[in-house]
Amino acid sequence: MWRRGSHPDLADVNVYTARRLGDMAQSLELLAKSCEGDKEIDGRLTQEDAEAALQMTAAVTCGGCARCRILGETQMERTYYLGYLLRVFEQNGRLEMADMPLLFQEVCRKREEYLAQLNRCLGRAAMNLEWKNRFLESRDTVMTQFRELSVLLEEFAHQMERATDITATKGNVVKRAFRSHSMIVENLLLLEYEEERREAYLTVRTEGGRCVVAKDAAEILGRAMGRRSWYVPRDTRTLITRRTATVRFVECGNYRVVYGVAGIPKEGETESGDNYMYSGNIPGQAVMSLFDGMGSGARAGAESRRVTELTQQLLEAGFCARSALKMVNTILLMSGTQQHPVTVDLACVDLHTGVLEAMKMGAAASFVRGDGGVEILEAGQAPAGVVNPAEPVLLTRKLWDGEMVIMVTDGVLEACPGINKEEILREYIEAMPVKGPQDMAEGLLQFVREQGDSIRDDMTVLAAGIWKNRKN
């Protein structure tokens, strides 16, 4: 990360890097604007397309003949007949002789040849329109990606500008603590962000050929810093050896999240179309989500699993939840001519503040259980992969110690009795005895299973509880 023995001015480095990232963000925004065009995506042929097809057909087959006058004499007649031709062609995929004017059928000596050529011209126009629309969709996709990357770089640049280097005040204490455990810290960087969130990079090695698990080193660092406990993210080394290496440590938040999940596929299916994700690898956040593919079975499961993996990769790469969902929606739209809608129910918990941000795209209602009862979080929205652009519905709520978030797929709600199914489920959750997240998920699934004779859709329940870290 840096040369042994060097002592760069980290404040200057952060400012320089932040400015460079800000410049890159502005460049991406300009690139997005340069891709903008005046024409919007249109899925239908126009009367100009139909008239051009008629003119081309006449030029190929009619020569100097003008006996049939297929478009009529007045502008009203031309407009009406062009609209009629387009409606018939879009509905049936081709024109038949019965769709042509009576005069044309009676006097045209090349009517079969003319009709075949007209169908070819209209078919070519439809194909050109499809390719044009695909190009415009691709252009919009590029614009979206540029803009989302611009937002990501700007957020990272602002984070770097606000980072405070606290190495001078804590560095010697950390070095002594590691030295007492036969580890030599050759270089270190301690950063403090907003809300006193801290992060550390230690260039460290062991003495005497021993090995130390990075998790144990995180406990040593936590005691030296004198505050919250620390952990090692998934993207860093897990073992410290005699070979010098840089290890990243992140301070734990004020809260911790524990989750549980229970699910069952539709009756007659061996695989569920639902998938879920829980990630604790994003510093300062716990992210959980449910994905419900269209239909049930292996195909729906493959679609929802694909969205699950894409979302997790984008979130762990640093994208905010809103940007990640918008990019996943765009990817689904561009994956082919068929739509692959997947409902998305995503919840992000800030482990420092306890604030919940729930984002939904076509997902069923969620529930928050606390001392004051059970609150319903619901929002109607199209699932991912249906419309573009798509803006996830955002719901925000402060979570308190001991509260629980319960997320369900629509199969769970549909299995509930009565008309107001959300209210029925809310009342049952409120009446359940206080349990852990896994017991809560299993108990809720058991309740809805007992409401019907068969399992008519995939069912998944994801429950997560938040608790205050007592060590902090």
Backbone torsions as a table, in degrees:
resi	resn	phi	psi	omega
1	MET	NA	-42.2	171.8
2	TRP	-148.3	163.1	-176.4
3	ARG	-72.3	146.5	179.4
4	ARG	-62.6	130.1	177.1
5	GLY	90.5	-8.2	-179.4
6	SER	-81.6	152.4	179.6
7	HIS	-135.6	74.9	-178.8
8	PRO	-70.2	153.4	173.5
9	ASP	-78.0	98.2	-172.5
10	LEU	-65.2	-30.8	178.8
11	ALA	-61.7	-46.1	179.1
12	ASP	-64.8	-39.2	179.3
13	VAL	-63.0	-42.8	179.3
14	ASN	-63.2	-43.8	-179.7
15	VAL	-63.1	-45.1	-179.5
16	TYR	-62.5	-46.8	-179.3
17	THR	-63.3	-41.6	179.8
18	ALA	-62.2	-41.1	179.4
19	ARG	-65.7	-40.3	179.3
20	ARG	-64.6	-41.5	177.7
21	LEU	-65.0	-38.0	176.7
22	GLY	-62.8	-39.8	176.8
23	ASP	-63.4	-42.0	178.4
24	MET	-63.4	-38.9	178.6
25	ALA	-62.4	-42.5	177.8
26	GLN	-64.6	-37.9	178.4
27	SER	-63.4	-41.7	178.3
28	LEU	-65.1	-37.1	177.5
29	GLU	-65.1	-39.1	177.2
30	LEU	-66.3	-38.2	176.6
31	LEU	-62.9	-39.9	177.9
32	ALA	-62.4	-41.9	179.2
33	LYS	-66.0	-33.8	-179.8
34	SER	-68.4	-20.6	178.5
35	CYS	-84.4	-9.1	-177.5
36	GLU	-68.5	145.1	178.0
37	GLY	-134.6	166.2	-178.9
38	ASP	-80.8	-29.6	-173.8
39	LYS	-81.9	134.1	176.5
40	GLU	-95.6	160.3	179.1
41	ILE	-68.6	128.8	-179.9
42	ASP	-131.4	124.0	-175.6
43	GLY	-90.4	8.0	-174.8
44	ARG	-127.2	149.9	173.4
45	LEU	-71.0	151.2	179.6
46	THR	-103.5	169.0	176.9
47	GLN	-65.2	-28.9	175.3
48	GLU	-63.8	-38.3	176.7
49	ASP	-63.6	-41.7	-179.7
50	ALA	-66.5	-41.8	179.9
51	GLU	-65.8	-39.2	177.4
52	ALA	-63.6	-38.3	178.3
53	ALA	-65.0	-39.8	177.6
54	LEU	-65.1	-41.5	179.7
55	GLN	-65.4	-41.8	178.4
56	MET	-65.4	-40.9	178.9
57	THR	-62.8	-44.0	178.9
58	ALA	-63.4	-39.6	-179.6
59	ALA	-65.0	-32.8	-177.4
60	VAL	-82.2	-39.0	-170.3
61	THR	-109.3	-30.4	-169.6
62	CYS	-88.4	-28.8	-175.4
63	GLY	65.3	-126.1	179.7
64	GLY	-93.0	4.0	-177.9
65	CYS	-74.8	136.6	176.6
66	ALA	-138.0	35.2	-172.1
67	ARG	-75.9	-36.9	-171.3
68	CYS	-81.7	-30.0	-178.6
69	ARG	48.1	62.5	-168.7
70	ILE	-63.9	-28.0	-177.2
71	LEU	-90.3	-4.5	179.0
72	GLY	84.4	178.3	-174.4
73	GLU	-92.5	-40.1	-173.9
74	THR	-95.9	161.8	178.8
75	GLN	-65.3	-34.0	178.5
76	MET	-64.1	-43.2	178.5
77	GLU	-63.4	-41.2	-179.9
78	ARG	-63.5	-46.7	-178.2
79	THR	-63.5	-43.8	-178.8
80	TYR	-63.1	-46.6	-174.9
81	TYR	-71.2	-36.3	176.7
82	LEU	-62.2	-43.1	177.4
83	GLY	-62.7	-39.0	179.0
84	TYR	-63.8	-45.2	179.2
85	LEU	-59.2	-44.6	-178.3
86	LEU	-64.2	-43.1	179.7
87	ARG	-61.0	-43.7	-179.5
88	VAL	-66.5	-43.2	-178.3
89	PHE	-65.5	-42.5	-179.7
90	GLU	-67.9	-31.5	-178.5
91	GLN	-78.0	-41.5	-173.5
92	ASN	-105.7	-14.7	-178.9
93	GLY	84.7	-5.7	177.2
94	ARG	-166.7	164.7	177.5
95	LEU	-102.2	140.4	175.2
96	GLU	-106.2	167.7	-178.4
97	MET	-60.2	-35.2	-179.0
98	ALA	-66.4	-17.8	178.7
99	ASP	-81.7	-11.7	-177.5
100	MET	-86.5	157.2	179.6
101	PRO	-58.7	150.9	-179.2
102	LEU	-61.6	-39.7	179.1
103	LEU	-61.2	-40.6	178.4
104	PHE	-62.5	-43.6	-179.2
105	GLN	-64.3	-31.2	-175.2
106	GLU	-84.6	-37.4	-169.4
107	VAL	-109.3	-20.4	-175.7
108	CYS	-72.4	125.8	-179.4
109	ARG	-84.9	-11.7	-179.8
110	LYS	-122.8	36.6	-173.2
111	ARG	-61.9	-38.9	178.6
112	GLU	-66.0	-44.2	179.6
113	GLU	-64.8	-41.4	179.7
114	TYR	-62.6	-45.1	-177.9
115	LEU	-65.2	-41.3	178.8
116	ALA	-63.6	-42.1	179.6
117	GLN	-66.9	-38.6	178.7
118	LEU	-64.3	-40.1	176.5
119	ASN	-63.8	-37.8	177.8
120	ARG	-65.0	-43.1	-178.7
121	CYS	-66.1	-43.4	178.1
122	LEU	-66.4	-37.5	176.5
123	GLY	-63.6	-39.9	177.9
124	ARG	-65.8	-39.5	178.3
125	ALA	-64.4	-40.4	178.3
126	ALA	-64.3	-39.4	178.7
127	MET	-66.1	-42.1	178.1
128	ASN	-62.6	-39.2	178.3
129	LEU	-62.9	-41.5	179.8
130	GLU	-62.8	-42.9	179.4
131	TRP	-67.4	-37.3	177.5
132	LYS	-63.5	-42.7	179.1
133	ASN	-65.0	-37.7	177.1
134	ARG	-64.5	-39.3	177.7
135	PHE	-62.6	-44.1	179.9
136	LEU	-65.1	-36.7	176.2
137	GLU	-64.2	-42.4	178.4
138	SER	-63.3	-40.0	177.3
139	ARG	-60.8	-44.7	179.4
140	ASP	-64.7	-35.0	177.5
141	THR	-63.6	-44.7	178.7
142	VAL	-61.6	-43.6	178.8
143	MET	-59.9	-44.5	-179.7
144	THR	-61.8	-44.2	-178.7
145	GLN	-65.6	-41.7	177.4
146	PHE	-60.1	-43.9	-177.1
147	ARG	-68.6	-40.8	179.6
148	GLU	-67.4	-37.8	175.6
149	LEU	-66.1	-36.2	176.9
150	SER	-62.1	-44.2	178.4
151	VAL	-62.9	-41.9	-179.6
152	LEU	-61.9	-45.8	-179.5
153	LEU	-65.9	-37.7	178.3
154	GLU	-65.2	-42.3	178.5
155	GLU	-61.7	-42.3	-179.7
156	PHE	-67.6	-37.7	178.7
157	ALA	-63.3	-44.0	178.4
158	HIS	-64.4	-36.4	178.3
159	GLN	-64.4	-41.7	179.3
160	MET	-66.6	-38.2	179.5
161	GLU	-63.9	-33.3	-177.6
162	ARG	-88.2	-3.8	-179.9
163	ALA	-73.0	134.6	178.2
164	THR	-109.7	129.9	178.6
165	ASP	-83.3	113.9	-179.3
166	ILE	-110.1	20.5	-178.1
167	THR	-61.5	-39.6	-175.3
168	ALA	-63.8	-32.8	-176.4
169	THR	-87.2	-27.3	-175.3
170	LYS	-116.7	-10.7	-172.0
171	GLY	-60.4	-46.4	-177.0
172	ASN	-65.9	-36.5	179.0
173	VAL	-64.0	-42.1	179.4
174	VAL	-65.2	-42.8	-179.9
175	LYS	-61.5	-42.3	-180.0
176	ARG	-66.2	-39.5	179.9
177	ALA	-63.1	-41.8	179.5
178	PHE	-72.6	-35.0	179.6
179	ARG	-63.6	-33.2	179.3
180	SER	-70.0	-14.7	177.0
181	HIS	-110.9	26.7	175.3
182	SER	60.4	38.7	173.8
183	MET	-126.5	133.6	-178.6
184	ILE	-102.5	118.6	175.9
185	VAL	-92.1	108.2	-176.6
186	GLU	-84.5	-28.4	176.8
187	ASN	-156.0	151.9	178.2
188	LEU	-153.8	156.5	176.4
189	LEU	-138.9	122.3	178.7
190	LEU	-115.4	122.1	-177.8
191	LEU	-119.7	144.2	176.2
192	GLU	-124.1	127.5	-178.2
193	TYR	-105.8	-166.2	178.0
194	GLU	-60.4	152.7	179.7
195	GLU	58.8	26.1	176.1
196	GLU	60.6	28.4	174.2
197	ARG	-74.5	136.6	-174.9
198	ARG	-123.5	151.9	-179.7
199	GLU	-143.8	145.5	-176.6
200	ALA	-135.8	141.9	172.4
201	TYR	-123.1	116.1	-178.4
202	LEU	-116.1	125.0	170.7
203	THR	-92.3	108.1	-164.8
204	VAL	-139.5	154.7	173.7
205	ARG	-146.9	162.9	179.6
206	THR	-99.1	164.2	175.4
207	GLU	-108.8	152.8	173.9
208	GLY	73.3	17.6	176.3
209	GLY	74.8	8.9	-179.2
210	ARG	-82.4	166.7	177.6
211	CYS	-123.3	144.5	179.3
212	VAL	-129.0	130.6	176.3
213	VAL	-69.7	135.8	-177.6
214	ALA	-58.9	-30.7	177.7
215	LYS	-62.3	-40.1	177.3
216	ASP	-68.5	-36.4	177.6
217	ALA	-64.2	-33.3	177.8
218	ALA	-63.9	-36.1	177.2
219	GLU	-66.7	-39.2	177.0
220	ILE	-62.5	-43.1	179.2
221	LEU	-63.1	-41.1	179.5
222	GLY	-61.7	-41.9	178.4
223	ARG	-66.7	-36.7	180.0
224	ALA	-69.0	-37.1	-179.5
225	MET	-77.2	-18.7	172.8
226	GLY	74.2	18.7	180.0
227	ARG	-135.0	-133.3	-175.8
228	ARG	-62.2	165.6	174.7
229	SER	-74.6	162.7	-177.9
230	TRP	-123.4	161.2	176.5
231	TYR	-141.9	167.7	-178.6
232	VAL	-107.3	117.1	178.5
233	PRO	-62.6	162.0	-176.3
234	ARG	-65.7	-25.4	-174.3
235	ASP	-86.3	13.0	-179.8
236	THR	-121.3	178.7	-178.0
237	ARG	-68.6	146.6	179.5
238	THR	-104.6	-6.1	-176.2
239	LEU	-140.0	133.9	176.4
240	ILE	-104.6	125.4	-176.9
241	THR	-124.6	-169.7	179.8
242	ARG	-73.3	-11.8	176.3
243	ARG	-86.4	128.0	-177.2
244	THR	-63.2	131.2	179.0
245	ALA	-151.9	156.9	179.3
246	THR	-97.8	128.7	-178.6
247	VAL	-118.3	137.7	179.0
248	ARG	-100.8	135.5	176.6
249	PHE	-125.7	144.7	179.1
250	VAL	-128.0	136.3	179.8
251	GLU	-74.6	136.1	177.5
252	CYS	-68.6	156.5	-179.7
253	GLY	-83.9	-173.6	178.1
254	ASN	-74.1	-19.8	-175.6
255	TYR	-123.5	159.7	171.6
256	ARG	-130.6	152.3	-177.1
257	VAL	-123.2	133.7	175.0
258	VAL	-121.9	136.6	-176.0
259	TYR	-126.1	163.5	174.3
260	GLY	-146.2	152.3	-176.8
261	VAL	-141.8	145.4	176.7
262	ALA	-145.2	140.0	-178.7
263	GLY	-158.1	163.4	178.9
264	ILE	-152.5	139.5	179.4
265	PRO	-77.8	167.1	176.2
266	LYS	-59.9	147.0	-179.3
267	GLU	-59.1	130.8	-177.8
268	GLY	94.8	-10.4	178.7
269	GLU	-105.3	147.1	177.4
270	THR	-96.2	-14.5	-177.8
271	GLU	-132.0	140.7	-180.0
272	SER	-85.4	147.1	173.7
273	GLY	-83.4	-2.6	178.5
274	ASP	-93.2	150.2	170.8
275	ASN	-141.5	158.0	178.8
276	TYR	-135.5	164.7	178.0
277	MET	-142.4	138.9	168.4
278	TYR	-134.3	128.4	-178.6
279	SER	-132.2	125.5	172.6
280	GLY	-111.5	17.3	-176.1
281	ASN	-95.1	2.2	176.8
282	ILE	-95.1	116.6	-174.9
283	PRO	-53.5	126.8	176.1
284	GLY	80.3	3.1	-177.2
285	GLN	-137.7	153.2	166.5
286	ALA	-121.1	127.7	-175.2
287	VAL	-121.6	130.1	175.8
288	MET	-136.9	148.1	-177.3
289	SER	-156.5	155.7	175.1
290	LEU	-119.7	139.4	179.2
291	PHE	-128.7	127.7	-177.3
292	ASP	-120.9	110.4	179.0
293	GLY	-76.1	154.8	179.5
294	MET	-61.7	128.6	179.9
295	GLY	82.0	-144.8	-179.1
296	SER	-150.6	175.0	176.8
297	GLY	88.1	-167.7	-171.9
298	ALA	-63.6	-40.6	-178.3
299	ARG	-64.9	-46.8	177.8
300	ALA	-62.8	-38.3	177.9
301	GLY	-63.9	-39.0	178.8
302	ALA	-64.8	-40.7	179.7
303	GLU	-65.9	-47.1	-179.0
304	SER	-68.7	-32.9	177.3
305	ARG	-65.9	-38.3	177.7
306	ARG	-61.5	-44.7	178.5
307	VAL	-65.5	-38.8	178.0
308	THR	-58.5	-48.7	-177.9
309	GLU	-65.8	-42.7	178.8
310	LEU	-61.9	-45.6	-178.7
311	THR	-62.7	-44.0	-179.1
312	GLN	-64.0	-42.7	179.0
313	GLN	-61.9	-43.4	-179.5
314	LEU	-67.0	-41.7	179.8
315	LEU	-64.8	-44.0	-178.7
316	GLU	-73.9	-17.2	175.3
317	ALA	-80.8	-11.8	176.5
318	GLY	118.1	-3.9	178.1
319	PHE	-69.9	141.6	172.5
320	CYS	-70.2	161.6	-173.9
321	ALA	-60.2	-42.5	-178.8
322	ARG	-61.1	-46.7	-179.8
323	SER	-64.3	-40.2	-179.4
324	ALA	-61.8	-45.0	-178.8
325	LEU	-66.4	-38.6	179.6
326	LYS	-65.8	-38.6	179.4
327	MET	-70.5	-38.3	176.6
328	VAL	-62.9	-41.4	177.8
329	ASN	-59.5	-42.3	179.8
330	THR	-65.4	-41.4	179.8
331	ILE	-63.0	-41.1	178.6
332	LEU	-63.6	-40.1	179.8
333	LEU	-65.2	-33.6	-176.0
334	MET	-91.0	1.4	-174.9
335	SER	-77.0	-10.4	179.0
336	GLY	162.7	-177.6	-178.1
337	THR	-74.6	-27.6	179.6
338	GLN	-83.8	142.9	175.9
339	GLN	-82.8	143.6	179.6
340	HIS	-127.7	68.8	-175.7
341	PRO	-67.3	138.7	177.1
342	VAL	-137.7	126.1	175.3
343	THR	-76.7	142.2	-176.6
344	VAL	-126.1	127.2	176.7
345	ASP	-127.6	106.4	-172.0
346	LEU	-122.9	134.5	179.6
347	ALA	-128.2	127.6	177.5
348	CYS	-115.8	127.0	179.1
349	VAL	-112.0	121.6	174.8
350	ASP	-76.5	115.0	-174.6
351	LEU	-74.9	-8.7	177.3
352	HIS	-93.5	-35.9	-176.9
353	THR	-108.5	-19.2	-176.6
354	GLY	78.1	14.5	-179.3
355	VAL	-83.9	130.9	177.8
356	LEU	-98.0	131.3	171.0
357	GLU	-118.0	111.9	-179.8
358	ALA	-104.6	131.0	179.3
359	MET	-123.6	132.5	-174.9
360	LYS	-128.9	138.8	171.3
361	MET	-132.4	93.2	-179.6
362	GLY	74.7	9.8	-172.9
363	ALA	-86.1	160.3	177.2
364	ALA	-72.4	170.5	-179.8
365	ALA	-65.2	149.8	171.9
366	SER	-111.6	168.8	-175.6
367	PHE	-135.1	140.0	175.2
368	VAL	-118.2	117.9	-178.7
369	ARG	-103.5	125.1	177.6
370	GLY	-139.1	-169.9	-179.4
371	ASP	-64.8	-28.7	-177.3
372	GLY	-87.2	4.8	-178.8
373	GLY	121.2	-157.5	-177.5
374	VAL	-120.4	127.0	178.9
375	GLU	-104.3	139.9	178.9
376	ILE	-96.8	129.9	174.2
377	LEU	-112.1	112.2	-178.9
378	GLU	-141.9	152.0	178.7
379	ALA	-161.2	129.7	178.0
380	GLY	-84.0	133.3	-178.2
381	GLN	-165.2	149.6	177.4
382	ALA	-65.6	144.6	176.8
383	PRO	-67.7	167.2	179.5
384	ALA	-68.2	142.4	177.3
385	GLY	90.7	15.4	-179.1
386	VAL	-113.0	-49.5	-176.9
387	VAL	-126.2	155.9	177.2
388	ASN	-141.9	130.0	-0.2
389	PRO	-79.3	155.6	178.5
390	ALA	-118.6	134.1	178.9
391	GLU	-116.9	110.9	180.0
392	PRO	-59.4	142.9	176.5
393	VAL	-78.1	126.5	-175.4
394	LEU	-105.8	128.9	175.7
395	LEU	-124.2	130.8	-175.4
396	THR	-122.0	140.0	179.5
397	ARG	-156.1	141.7	173.9
398	LYS	-80.9	129.1	176.6
399	LEU	-100.6	141.9	179.8
400	TRP	-111.8	166.3	-176.9
401	ASP	-54.0	125.3	177.2
402	GLY	90.3	-5.2	179.7
403	GLU	-77.3	159.3	-174.8
404	MET	-133.1	138.8	175.7
405	VAL	-105.0	128.3	-179.6
406	ILE	-120.1	121.1	-179.6
407	MET	-115.1	139.7	-177.5
408	VAL	-136.6	154.5	171.6
409	THR	-87.5	168.7	-173.8
410	ASP	-66.1	-22.5	176.8
411	GLY	-62.3	-32.8	178.2
412	VAL	-69.2	-46.0	-179.7
413	LEU	-64.5	-42.5	-177.3
414	GLU	-64.2	-26.0	-179.9
415	ALA	-78.5	-12.8	-179.9
416	CYS	-72.9	146.4	179.1
417	PRO	-74.9	165.9	173.7
418	GLY	83.2	-179.3	-178.4
419	ILE	-89.6	-50.0	179.4
420	ASN	-85.8	81.5	-172.0
421	LYS	-69.4	-35.2	178.4
422	GLU	-61.6	-39.8	-179.7
423	GLU	-69.2	-38.5	177.6
424	ILE	-61.4	-45.5	-179.2
425	LEU	-67.8	-37.4	178.1
426	ARG	-60.8	-44.8	-179.7
427	GLU	-63.8	-38.5	180.0
428	TYR	-68.2	-42.6	178.9
429	ILE	-61.3	-39.2	-179.3
430	GLU	-65.9	-32.2	-178.0
431	ALA	-85.2	-12.4	-178.7
432	MET	-66.6	143.0	175.6
433	PRO	-65.9	155.0	-179.3
434	VAL	-65.7	120.6	-178.9
435	LYS	-138.5	174.0	174.2
436	GLY	-75.2	168.4	-177.1
437	PRO	-58.5	-40.4	-179.0
438	GLN	-67.4	-44.0	177.1
439	ASP	-62.9	-37.6	179.0
440	MET	-63.9	-44.6	-179.6
441	ALA	-64.6	-44.6	-179.1
442	GLU	-67.7	-39.5	179.7
443	GLY	-66.4	-39.0	179.5
444	LEU	-68.7	-39.8	178.0
445	LEU	-65.3	-40.0	178.7
446	GLN	-62.8	-38.5	179.6
447	PHE	-61.7	-48.4	-177.1
448	VAL	-71.3	-29.4	177.7
449	ARG	-65.9	-32.2	-178.0
450	GLU	-78.2	-5.5	-176.2
451	GLN	-84.4	-14.2	-177.8
452	GLY	-138.9	168.1	-179.9
453	ASP	-78.9	-25.2	-177.6
454	SER	-140.7	163.6	178.5
455	ILE	-96.3	104.8	-171.4
456	ARG	-87.6	-11.3	179.6
457	ASP	-155.1	161.8	175.5
458	ASP	-60.8	141.5	179.9
459	MET	-128.4	132.6	175.6
460	THR	-143.2	135.6	176.2
461	VAL	-123.4	127.7	176.8
462	LEU	-120.3	118.0	-178.9
463	ALA	-118.7	138.7	-179.8
464	ALA	-139.2	131.9	178.0
465	GLY	-109.4	147.0	179.2
466	ILE	-116.4	133.6	-178.9
467	TRP	-134.8	149.8	177.7
468	LYS	-71.9	137.4	174.6
469	ASN	-75.8	110.9	-174.3
470	ARG	-70.6	-19.5	-177.5
471	LYS	-76.1	-17.5	-172.1
472	ASN	-82.5	NA	NA
